[in-house]
Amino acid sequence: MSRKVLGSIILAVLLAALIAAPGITAEKQEISIGAFMPLTGDFASYGARGRVAIEKAEADIAKFTSEANLPITIKFLYEDSETKANVTLEKIKAMAAQGVKVAVGLLDSSDIRLAMGYANANKIAIISSFSTVADLGIADDYIFRPIPHDDMEGVALAELIKTMGFSHVALLVRKDPCDLSIASSFVKEYEARGGKILERVDFAGGTKEFSGELSSLERAVKPAVEEFGVDKVAVISLTWEDLAIILSQAQARKSPLLDLTWTGGDAVAQSTVILRDAGEAAAKVSVISPMYSAPKSSKREELLAYAKDKIGETLDIYSLVAYDCAWLAALSAICTQSGDGEAIKDALPHVAANYYGASGWTDLDELGDRKALNVEFFAVDEVDGELAWVKVSEYDAATGGLSEAPSK
């Protein structure tokens, strides 16, 4: 009997037992779960979408527990991480002091790196939709990430750039764990495909003035453009939404870099900040950006429609996965009849192996991280007179191929 089938039977039996015995306790047990997202700071636009997704999950979970007459209710406690790892850790500690030993949401890799020691020592289960750095995957710890490692995005980006015919590239990389990881993966894969790296310029988070970085890139690409033309040279930018500042400053100085095609990282794909603050420049260079994709399903479409009606935006993969993180935590708590972190840690892999959510199957590997998702590519373009993110290609994780290559 397969693990997935066995897990399904165990999960079904546990839920059936709860449904069949609603009088296990005189009063319904309330289990609290921390819900973290960056509502302020650099990732505020992602946090806003993530909150809508988790709020929808909370409502759906409440409907489930009520209609199934379960002896448990789930309450989510919302916290703004402020895009600051130290703030996230302090708020996790504050929740733990109140007995909350489960946290979900958009905790990024900096959050996880700082909080994981405390979480493991104090048996706090953390389920993140926003942390993708590969080296944070550790077997038998309290951290679960139902989103794949970002190394695959570097592989997909290298395949896209070579398929589009770019033989030379210059990199602009923000020095944060995710972008550094994607950059490392991209360089390895791109050079293996015969591509040439002209220059790599790294910058610190919080930088506001980019004249030095832009000058370095301009000098690096000029000889290649003169020899091979703009159709053979691209700029690989791996940044946060500070890319809007970079593009605006490039436009102000009439930089020749804006004659080239640019790519972005997963932190800018579908970003409303890029459209609002640097839309014209972004459309000129395309900013072709990767993001993991969820397979089409009625669950996904229902959630997307809800968010579109609620906030007028299309949810990104991190928000879709955040919805599933909330369900994984809730189902684990229901199965164990507990909000205890250790109990959740033991149950969650079995629940994840048998749960199909808004982002598809959530089966985890031995490190507690999601096994695979395809990668979609989005570019900024004009649609019906307005700038928008438009899907231009998709990388199939199973075959290693692209659905199509976007035009230059």
C-alpha angles and dihedrals in degrees: 000000000000122000091242093052092045091047091050091053093049092047092047092049093050093049092044091052091053093047093047093050108044092157096066089118130025091233130027113266114234116213118194123212125189115236114200128188136150103253090165133031131041096330097043094122090055091047092053091054092043092054091054090051094050092045088054090049091050091053092047092047091050090052090050096049091045098047092043089050091230120176090232135076125193122219123189120211110206122216133177109229089194089216086279121121094206091054091050092052094049091050091048088052091049091052092047089054087059091051098260106141101169127071131180138174143063101345106157126215093268089054092049095045092054097039102041096082092053092043093052094045093049098037097243115158113220121191112189131187094184108053115091108156107127099219092061090070106103127170120247097005130126096256120099124182116187088190122083125249115275092236088088090060089058090052092048092047092052091051091049095049094049092044089053089055101249107150097175130041141174120210130219109190132182111221099241126118098254098047093043089052093049091046092053092049092046095050092050094048096040094051089046086058091053098262122145124226109216098184142338119213118188124193135187123252111259094039111146103175117060106173092115094049093046092049091052092051093046091053092046098052099039098084092045092049091050092050103036106018133239092288091068101045128069139173116233107203117187105182144121122254087298082092085087089064091047094050092046092052091046089052092048092055092043089238117198086223086081089067088067133074113257130201126204136204131251091269091069103036108118091359113162089200091064091051093046101043104029106011098135094051092041092054090049093056096029096223091221102204134186128228131167112255134219120221116250114267140147089256092055094045093049092052093045091050091048092052093044090055093042102046105001094243137111112243117241124223092266091060093045089052091045088060088053092046089058091051093046091053093045095047091047090051092048093049093049094035086226146097090209111133095221092051091049091048092054096045102040100075090055092047092047092051090059103036124099110191143160089300096043128247111001100201110157131213126234090278094056094254129123115268104222149337132173119253121236124200122217129189133190112252141149115267120182091340096311132094115248143158109262126191109242105169146354131218116216109221091201098052102025091230136120125241088222139331117248119237118257 
